[in-house]
Amino acid sequence: MTNELKPCAHCAGEAIVHGDDSSFWKLCRVACPSCFTSGGNHMTRDGAIAAWNRRAPSEAVGLLRELATLWDRECLSNEDVGLAVVERGMDEKIRRFLAAQDKEST
């Protein structure tokens, strides 16, 4: 198992492992000191790192932010959002992203 941490999915900040699986309580977690995102508590350091690295990649966060911007600032209704998603090619980006995630999980 790799010990390399991926950057934070929310702010791209550098993550830090907290805790030690050799201590009495054996709780470890990965967190981002920049935006305070945490991967939750795990019994081992490797488990905490694996969970952190499985979360949604920054590409997904970027697509969701773009969609939220469309929804909040540029569109009047759900129907308009759907049209804007197709017009901007976001639907294809989302499909490619999901297909890549499916390949990684198999």
Beta strands, then each sheet from edge to edge (+ up, - down):
strand 1: 16-19
strand 2: 28-31
sheet 1: 1+ 2-
end
